[in-house]
Amino acid sequence: MHGGAAGSGAPKGNRNALKHGKYTAEARALNAHVRDLLRKGREFIEDI
């Protein structure tokens, strides 16, 4: 049986996110900036 004994299971927190940095504040800010640039670019092309 797969039980739920005290102390078993995954460690607390999302430590896997630290391995690749995808969810760091810096990466999220960069992704938001790129999305904003792409949106502005699409708007510019529509206005032409």
CHARMM internal coordinates of N, CA and C (Angstrom, degrees):
IC EDIT
DIST 1 N 1 CA 1.4520
DIST 1 CA 1 C 1.5222
ANGL 1 N 1 CA 1 C 109.80
DIST 1 C 2 N 1.3135
ANGL 1 CA 1 C 2 N 114.45
DIHE 1 N 1 CA 1 C 2 N 147.01
DIST 2 N 2 CA 1.4628
ANGL 1 C 2 N 2 CA 119.68
DIHE 1 CA 1 C 2 N 2 CA 175.81
DIST 2 CA 2 C 1.5116
ANGL 2 N 2 CA 2 C 107.30
DIHE 1 C 2 N 2 CA 2 C -98.37
DIST 2 C 3 N 1.2936
ANGL 2 CA 2 C 3 N 116.08
DIHE 2 N 2 CA 2 C 3 N 105.95
DIST 3 N 3 CA 1.4505
ANGL 2 C 3 N 3 CA 120.40
DIHE 2 CA 2 C 3 N 3 CA -173.52
DIST 3 CA 3 C 1.5146
ANGL 3 N 3 CA 3 C 112.58
DIHE 2 C 3 N 3 CA 3 C -96.74
DIST 3 C 4 N 1.2900
ANGL 3 CA 3 C 4 N 114.58
DIHE 3 N 3 CA 3 C 4 N 178.78
DIST 4 N 4 CA 1.4477
ANGL 3 C 4 N 4 CA 122.35
DIHE 3 CA 3 C 4 N 4 CA 178.49
DIST 4 CA 4 C 1.5050
ANGL 4 N 4 CA 4 C 110.35
DIHE 3 C 4 N 4 CA 4 C -118.14
DIST 4 C 5 N 1.3127
ANGL 4 CA 4 C 5 N 115.79
DIHE 4 N 4 CA 4 C 5 N 48.96
DIST 5 N 5 CA 1.4581
ANGL 4 C 5 N 5 CA 120.52
DIHE 4 CA 4 C 5 N 5 CA -177.42
DIST 5 CA 5 C 1.5278
ANGL 5 N 5 CA 5 C 109.86
DIHE 4 C 5 N 5 CA 5 C -61.77
DIST 5 C 6 N 1.2952
ANGL 5 CA 5 C 6 N 115.09
DIHE 5 N 5 CA 5 C 6 N 148.41
DIST 6 N 6 CA 1.4637
ANGL 5 C 6 N 6 CA 120.27
DIHE 5 CA 5 C 6 N 6 CA 178.35
DIST 6 CA 6 C 1.5235
ANGL 6 N 6 CA 6 C 110.17
DIHE 5 C 6 N 6 CA 6 C -57.89
DIST 6 C 7 N 1.3214
ANGL 6 CA 6 C 7 N 115.82
DIHE 6 N 6 CA 6 C 7 N 132.73
DIST 7 N 7 CA 1.4676
ANGL 6 C 7 N 7 CA 120.02
DIHE 6 CA 6 C 7 N 7 CA 178.42
DIST 7 CA 7 C 1.5204
ANGL 7 N 7 CA 7 C 113.61
DIHE 6 C 7 N 7 CA 7 C 89.35
DIST 7 C 8 N 1.3241
ANGL 7 CA 7 C 8 N 117.80
DIHE 7 N 7 CA 7 C 8 N -5.82
DIST 8 N 8 CA 1.4594
ANGL 7 C 8 N 8 CA 118.96
DIHE 7 CA 7 C 8 N 8 CA 179.39
DIST 8 CA 8 C 1.5200
ANGL 8 N 8 CA 8 C 109.69
DIHE 7 C 8 N 8 CA 8 C -91.55
DIST 8 C 9 N 1.3018
ANGL 8 CA 8 C 9 N 117.03
DIHE 8 N 8 CA 8 C 9 N 165.36
DIST 9 N 9 CA 1.4592
ANGL 8 C 9 N 9 CA 121.55
DIHE 8 CA 8 C 9 N 9 CA 177.38
DIST 9 CA 9 C 1.5151
ANGL 9 N 9 CA 9 C 112.22
DIHE 8 C 9 N 9 CA 9 C 102.73
DIST 9 C 10 N 1.2988
ANGL 9 CA 9 C 10 N 114.42
DIHE 9 N 9 CA 9 C 10 N -172.30
DIST 10 N 10 CA 1.4659
ANGL 9 C 10 N 10 CA 121.20
DIHE 9 CA 9 C 10 N 10 CA -177.04
DIST 10 CA 10 C 1.5188
ANGL 10 N 10 CA 10 C 110.80
DIHE 9 C 10 N 10 CA 10 C -72.99
DIST 10 C 11 N 1.3287
ANGL 10 CA 10 C 11 N 117.32
DIHE 10 N 10 CA 10 C 11 N 154.61
DIST 11 N 11 CA 1.4578
ANGL 10 C 11 N 11 CA 120.20
DIHE 10 CA 10 C 11 N 11 CA 177.18
DIST 11 CA 11 C 1.5329
ANGL 11 N 11 CA 11 C 110.58
DIHE 10 C 11 N 11 CA 11 C -68.44
DIST 11 C 12 N 1.3088
ANGL 11 CA 11 C 12 N 116.90
DIHE 11 N 11 CA 11 C 12 N 157.38
DIST 12 N 12 CA 1.4584
ANGL 11 C 12 N 12 CA 122.57
DIHE 11 CA 11 C 12 N 12 CA 179.37
DIST 12 CA 12 C 1.5235
ANGL 12 N 12 CA 12 C 110.38
DIHE 11 C 12 N 12 CA 12 C -67.93
DIST 12 C 13 N 1.3051
ANGL 12 CA 12 C 13 N 116.71
DIHE 12 N 12 CA 12 C 13 N 144.01
DIST 13 N 13 CA 1.4599
ANGL 12 C 13 N 13 CA 121.57
DIHE 12 CA 12 C 13 N 13 CA 177.86
DIST 13 CA 13 C 1.5136
ANGL 13 N 13 CA 13 C 111.79
DIHE 12 C 13 N 13 CA 13 C 85.12
DIST 13 C 14 N 1.3324
ANGL 13 CA 13 C 14 N 116.30
DIHE 13 N 13 CA 13 C 14 N 164.91
DIST 14 N 14 CA 1.4596
ANGL 13 C 14 N 14 CA 121.87
DIHE 13 CA 13 C 14 N 14 CA 179.82
DIST 14 CA 14 C 1.5200
ANGL 14 N 14 CA 14 C 109.27
DIHE 13 C 14 N 14 CA 14 C -100.37
DIST 14 C 15 N 1.2903
ANGL 14 CA 14 C 15 N 116.64
DIHE 14 N 14 CA 14 C 15 N 78.09
DIST 15 N 15 CA 1.4610
ANGL 14 C 15 N 15 CA 121.01
DIHE 14 CA 14 C 15 N 15 CA -178.26
DIST 15 CA 15 C 1.5237
ANGL 15 N 15 CA 15 C 112.25
DIHE 14 C 15 N 15 CA 15 C -72.68
DIST 15 C 16 N 1.3356
ANGL 15 CA 15 C 16 N 117.96
DIHE 15 N 15 CA 15 C 16 N -20.64
DIST 16 N 16 CA 1.4606
ANGL 15 C 16 N 16 CA 120.36
DIHE 15 CA 15 C 16 N 16 CA 179.13
DIST 16 CA 16 C 1.5260
ANGL 16 N 16 CA 16 C 111.43
DIHE 15 C 16 N 16 CA 16 C -66.67
DIST 16 C 17 N 1.3308
ANGL 16 CA 16 C 17 N 118.51
DIHE 16 N 16 CA 16 C 17 N -28.45
DIST 17 N 17 CA 1.4584
ANGL 16 C 17 N 17 CA 121.63
DIHE 16 CA 16 C 17 N 17 CA -179.86
DIST 17 CA 17 C 1.5223
ANGL 17 N 17 CA 17 C 110.44
DIHE 16 C 17 N 17 CA 17 C -63.94
DIST 17 C 18 N 1.3258
ANGL 17 CA 17 C 18 N 117.13
DIHE 17 N 17 CA 17 C 18 N -25.62
DIST 18 N 18 CA 1.4579
ANGL 17 C 18 N 18 CA 120.09
DIHE 17 CA 17 C 18 N 18 CA -178.76
DIST 18 CA 18 C 1.5221
ANGL 18 N 18 CA 18 C 112.08
DIHE 17 C 18 N 18 CA 18 C -75.63
DIST 18 C 19 N 1.3300
ANGL 18 CA 18 C 19 N 117.82
DIHE 18 N 18 CA 18 C 19 N -16.04
DIST 19 N 19 CA 1.4604
ANGL 18 C 19 N 19 CA 120.08
DIHE 18 CA 18 C 19 N 19 CA -177.93
DIST 19 CA 19 C 1.5212
ANGL 19 N 19 CA 19 C 111.91
DIHE 18 C 19 N 19 CA 19 C -71.56
DIST 19 C 20 N 1.3294
ANGL 19 CA 19 C 20 N 117.53
DIHE 19 N 19 CA 19 C 20 N -35.67
DIST 20 N 20 CA 1.4487
ANGL 19 C 20 N 20 CA 120.03
DIHE 19 CA 19 C 20 N 20 CA -175.85
DIST 20 CA 20 C 1.5191
ANGL 20 N 20 CA 20 C 112.74
DIHE 19 C 20 N 20 CA 20 C -114.93
DIST 20 C 21 N 1.3066
ANGL 20 CA 20 C 21 N 119.18
DIHE 20 N 20 CA 20 C 21 N -14.32
DIST 21 N 21 CA 1.4519
ANGL 20 C 21 N 21 CA 122.96
DIHE 20 CA 20 C 21 N 21 CA 176.24
DIST 21 CA 21 C 1.5192
ANGL 21 N 21 CA 21 C 114.72
DIHE 20 C 21 N 21 CA 21 C 76.36
DIST 21 C 22 N 1.3286
ANGL 21 CA 21 C 22 N 118.19
DIHE 21 N 21 CA 21 C 22 N 11.31
DIST 22 N 22 CA 1.4611
ANGL 21 C 22 N 22 CA 120.95
DIHE 21 CA 21 C 22 N 22 CA -176.23
DIST 22 CA 22 C 1.5250
ANGL 22 N 22 CA 22 C 112.36
DIHE 21 C 22 N 22 CA 22 C -62.44
DIST 22 C 23 N 1.3019
ANGL 22 CA 22 C 23 N 118.02
DIHE 22 N 22 CA 22 C 23 N -30.58
DIST 23 N 23 CA 1.4556
ANGL 22 C 23 N 23 CA 121.12
DIHE 22 CA 22 C 23 N 23 CA -173.65
DIST 23 CA 23 C 1.5259
ANGL 23 N 23 CA 23 C 113.19
DIHE 22 C 23 N 23 CA 23 C -109.68
DIST 23 C 24 N 1.3169
ANGL 23 CA 23 C 24 N 117.56
DIHE 23 N 23 CA 23 C 24 N 19.16
DIST 24 N 24 CA 1.4550
ANGL 23 C 24 N 24 CA 119.47
DIHE 23 CA 23 C 24 N 24 CA 176.30
DIST 24 CA 24 C 1.5220
ANGL 24 N 24 CA 24 C 109.34
DIHE 23 C 24 N 24 CA 24 C -72.56
DIST 24 C 25 N 1.3132
ANGL 24 CA 24 C 25 N 117.54
DIHE 24 N 24 CA 24 C 25 N 159.39
DIST 25 N 25 CA 1.4654
ANGL 24 C 25 N 25 CA 121.55
DIHE 24 CA 24 C 25 N 25 CA -179.93
DIST 25 CA 25 C 1.5266
ANGL 25 N 25 CA 25 C 110.27
DIHE 24 C 25 N 25 CA 25 C -59.81
DIST 25 C 26 N 1.3227
ANGL 25 CA 25 C 26 N 116.86
DIHE 25 N 25 CA 25 C 26 N -38.77
DIST 26 N 26 CA 1.4653
ANGL 25 C 26 N 26 CA 120.62
DIHE 25 CA 25 C 26 N 26 CA -179.68
DIST 26 CA 26 C 1.5303
ANGL 26 N 26 CA 26 C 111.01
DIHE 25 C 26 N 26 CA 26 C -65.25
DIST 26 C 27 N 1.3162
ANGL 26 CA 26 C 27 N 117.22
DIHE 26 N 26 CA 26 C 27 N -43.68
DIST 27 N 27 CA 1.4640
ANGL 26 C 27 N 27 CA 121.03
DIHE 26 CA 26 C 27 N 27 CA 179.97
DIST 27 CA 27 C 1.5222
ANGL 27 N 27 CA 27 C 110.65
DIHE 26 C 27 N 27 CA 27 C -66.34
DIST 27 C 28 N 1.3171
ANGL 27 CA 27 C 28 N 117.48
DIHE 27 N 27 CA 27 C 28 N -40.54
DIST 28 N 28 CA 1.4649
ANGL 27 C 28 N 28 CA 120.44
DIHE 27 CA 27 C 28 N 28 CA 178.77
DIST 28 CA 28 C 1.5169
ANGL 28 N 28 CA 28 C 110.95
DIHE 27 C 28 N 28 CA 28 C -64.69
DIST 28 C 29 N 1.3313
ANGL 28 CA 28 C 29 N 117.52
DIHE 28 N 28 CA 28 C 29 N -40.18
DIST 29 N 29 CA 1.4635
ANGL 28 C 29 N 29 CA 120.86
DIHE 28 CA 28 C 29 N 29 CA 178.35
DIST 29 CA 29 C 1.5274
ANGL 29 N 29 CA 29 C 110.70
DIHE 28 C 29 N 29 CA 29 C -64.97
DIST 29 C 30 N 1.3241
ANGL 29 CA 29 C 30 N 117.30
DIHE 29 N 29 CA 29 C 30 N -40.95
DIST 30 N 30 CA 1.4571
ANGL 29 C 30 N 30 CA 120.85
DIHE 29 CA 29 C 30 N 30 CA 177.92
DIST 30 CA 30 C 1.5251
ANGL 30 N 30 CA 30 C 110.76
DIHE 29 C 30 N 30 CA 30 C -63.99
DIST 30 C 31 N 1.3227
ANGL 30 CA 30 C 31 N 117.64
DIHE 30 N 30 CA 30 C 31 N -43.21
DIST 31 N 31 CA 1.4601
ANGL 30 C 31 N 31 CA 121.29
DIHE 30 CA 30 C 31 N 31 CA 178.40
DIST 31 CA 31 C 1.5274
ANGL 31 N 31 CA 31 C 110.93
DIHE 30 C 31 N 31 CA 31 C -61.93
DIST 31 C 32 N 1.3203
ANGL 31 CA 31 C 32 N 117.92
DIHE 31 N 31 CA 31 C 32 N -40.40
DIST 32 N 32 CA 1.4658
ANGL 31 C 32 N 32 CA 121.38
DIHE 31 CA 31 C 32 N 32 CA 178.25
DIST 32 CA 32 C 1.5219
ANGL 32 N 32 CA 32 C 110.30
DIHE 31 C 32 N 32 CA 32 C -64.53
DIST 32 C 33 N 1.3251
ANGL 32 CA 32 C 33 N 117.22
DIHE 32 N 32 CA 32 C 33 N -39.85
DIST 33 N 33 CA 1.4640
ANGL 32 C 33 N 33 CA 121.46
DIHE 32 CA 32 C 33 N 33 CA 179.42
DIST 33 CA 33 C 1.5333
ANGL 33 N 33 CA 33 C 110.23
DIHE 32 C 33 N 33 CA 33 C -65.00
DIST 33 C 34 N 1.3039
ANGL 33 CA 33 C 34 N 117.67
DIHE 33 N 33 CA 33 C 34 N -43.61
DIST 34 N 34 CA 1.4676
ANGL 33 C 34 N 34 CA 121.64
DIHE 33 CA 33 C 34 N 34 CA 178.93
DIST 34 CA 34 C 1.5283
ANGL 34 N 34 CA 34 C 110.62
DIHE 33 C 34 N 34 CA 34 C -63.85
DIST 34 C 35 N 1.3308
ANGL 34 CA 34 C 35 N 116.98
DIHE 34 N 34 CA 34 C 35 N -42.92
DIST 35 N 35 CA 1.4720
ANGL 34 C 35 N 35 CA 119.69
DIHE 34 CA 34 C 35 N 35 CA 176.77
DIST 35 CA 35 C 1.5230
ANGL 35 N 35 CA 35 C 111.36
DIHE 34 C 35 N 35 CA 35 C -59.69
DIST 35 C 36 N 1.3362
ANGL 35 CA 35 C 36 N 116.30
DIHE 35 N 35 CA 35 C 36 N -40.89
DIST 36 N 36 CA 1.4555
ANGL 35 C 36 N 36 CA 120.83
DIHE 35 CA 35 C 36 N 36 CA 179.19
DIST 36 CA 36 C 1.5266
ANGL 36 N 36 CA 36 C 110.90
DIHE 35 C 36 N 36 CA 36 C -64.49
DIST 36 C 37 N 1.3300
ANGL 36 CA 36 C 37 N 117.20
DIHE 36 N 36 CA 36 C 37 N -43.26
DIST 37 N 37 CA 1.4662
ANGL 36 C 37 N 37 CA 120.72
DIHE 36 CA 36 C 37 N 37 CA 177.59
DIST 37 CA 37 C 1.5231
ANGL 37 N 37 CA 37 C 111.32
DIHE 36 C 37 N 37 CA 37 C -61.75
DIST 37 C 38 N 1.3178
ANGL 37 CA 37 C 38 N 117.37
DIHE 37 N 37 CA 37 C 38 N -43.08
DIST 38 N 38 CA 1.4638
ANGL 37 C 38 N 38 CA 120.77
DIHE 37 CA 37 C 38 N 38 CA 178.90
DIST 38 CA 38 C 1.5256
ANGL 38 N 38 CA 38 C 111.28
DIHE 37 C 38 N 38 CA 38 C -63.67
DIST 38 C 39 N 1.3325
ANGL 38 CA 38 C 39 N 116.47
DIHE 38 N 38 CA 38 C 39 N -41.36
DIST 39 N 39 CA 1.4646
ANGL 38 C 39 N 39 CA 120.20
DIHE 38 CA 38 C 39 N 39 CA 178.62
DIST 39 CA 39 C 1.5209
ANGL 39 N 39 CA 39 C 110.57
DIHE 38 C 39 N 39 CA 39 C -62.87
DIST 39 C 40 N 1.3248
ANGL 39 CA 39 C 40 N 117.03
DIHE 39 N 39 CA 39 C 40 N -45.99
DIST 40 N 40 CA 1.4653
ANGL 39 C 40 N 40 CA 121.06
DIHE 39 CA 39 C 40 N 40 CA 179.42
DIST 40 CA 40 C 1.5254
ANGL 40 N 40 CA 40 C 111.07
DIHE 39 C 40 N 40 CA 40 C -63.85
DIST 40 C 41 N 1.3149
ANGL 40 CA 40 C 41 N 116.85
DIHE 40 N 40 CA 40 C 41 N -36.77
DIST 41 N 41 CA 1.4662
ANGL 40 C 41 N 41 CA 120.72
DIHE 40 CA 40 C 41 N 41 CA 177.61
DIST 41 CA 41 C 1.5215
ANGL 41 N 41 CA 41 C 111.45
DIHE 40 C 41 N 41 CA 41 C -64.42
DIST 41 C 42 N 1.3220
ANGL 41 CA 41 C 42 N 116.58
DIHE 41 N 41 CA 41 C 42 N -43.27
DIST 42 N 42 CA 1.4797
ANGL 41 C 42 N 42 CA 120.12
DIHE 41 CA 41 C 42 N 42 CA 177.95
DIST 42 CA 42 C 1.5161
ANGL 42 N 42 CA 42 C 110.96
DIHE 41 C 42 N 42 CA 42 C -64.15
DIST 42 C 43 N 1.3377
ANGL 42 CA 42 C 43 N 117.41
DIHE 42 N 42 CA 42 C 43 N -41.18
DIST 43 N 43 CA 1.4564
ANGL 42 C 43 N 43 CA 121.13
DIHE 42 CA 42 C 43 N 43 CA 177.62
DIST 43 CA 43 C 1.5270
ANGL 43 N 43 CA 43 C 110.71
DIHE 42 C 43 N 43 CA 43 C -62.80
DIST 43 C 44 N 1.3157
ANGL 43 CA 43 C 44 N 116.89
DIHE 43 N 43 CA 43 C 44 N -40.89
DIST 44 N 44 CA 1.4701
ANGL 43 C 44 N 44 CA 121.51
DIHE 43 CA 43 C 44 N 44 CA -179.95
DIST 44 CA 44 C 1.5273
ANGL 44 N 44 CA 44 C 110.33
DIHE 43 C 44 N 44 CA 44 C -62.96
DIST 44 C 45 N 1.3202
ANGL 44 CA 44 C 45 N 116.53
DIHE 44 N 44 CA 44 C 45 N -43.37
DIST 45 N 45 CA 1.4715
ANGL 44 C 45 N 45 CA 120.62
DIHE 44 CA 44 C 45 N 45 CA -179.95
DIST 45 CA 45 C 1.5188
ANGL 45 N 45 CA 45 C 110.42
DIHE 44 C 45 N 45 CA 45 C -65.38
DIST 45 C 46 N 1.3124
ANGL 45 CA 45 C 46 N 118.20
DIHE 45 N 45 CA 45 C 46 N -37.66
DIST 46 N 46 CA 1.4664
ANGL 45 C 46 N 46 CA 120.84
DIHE 45 CA 45 C 46 N 46 CA 178.04
DIST 46 CA 46 C 1.5136
ANGL 46 N 46 CA 46 C 111.72
DIHE 45 C 46 N 46 CA 46 C -65.69
DIST 46 C 47 N 1.3368
ANGL 46 CA 46 C 47 N 117.41
DIHE 46 N 46 CA 46 C 47 N -31.98
DIST 47 N 47 CA 1.4683
ANGL 46 C 47 N 47 CA 121.47
DIHE 46 CA 46 C 47 N 47 CA -178.46
DIST 47 CA 47 C 1.5311
ANGL 47 N 47 CA 47 C 112.43
DIHE 46 C 47 N 47 CA 47 C -75.88
DIST 47 C 48 N 1.3022
ANGL 47 CA 47 C 48 N 117.69
DIHE 47 N 47 CA 47 C 48 N -20.75
DIST 48 N 48 CA 1.4765
ANGL 47 C 48 N 48 CA 121.15
DIHE 47 CA 47 C 48 N 48 CA -177.45
DIST 48 CA 48 C 1.4970
ANGL 48 N 48 CA 48 C 110.96
DIHE 47 C 48 N 48 CA 48 C -71.95
END
COOR INIT
IC SEED 1 N 1 CA 1 C
IC BUILD
